């Protein structure tokens, strides 16, 4: 996963997700899907979310590959969108 100022490998990503409090609300807009072939795709969207009184908005892209009969996340990237409020 790629966030401002950091790149997390699989182990650190799982730890970060496990340690984070859940979002109390979220909204996804501007959803797009880019098919990169029969077994890969990139999903793009704008995410707005809140937790513990903090609001977060980001432009996001997530790459997936079809493996073993299901879709597997390859890469997730977020760019904060402070101008989107």
HELIX and SHEET records of a PDB file:
HELIX    1   1 UNK A   10  UNK A   19  1                                  10    
HELIX    2   2 UNK A   82  UNK A   84  5                                   3    
SHEET    1   A 2 UNK A   2  UNK A   3  0                                        
SHEET    2   A 2 UNK A   6  UNK A   7 -1                                        
SHEET    1   B 4 UNK A  25  UNK A  37  0                                        
SHEET    2   B 4 UNK A  40  UNK A  51 -1                                        
SHEET    3   B 4 UNK A  54  UNK A  67 -1                                        
SHEET    4   B 4 UNK A  70  UNK A  80 -1                                        
END                                                                             
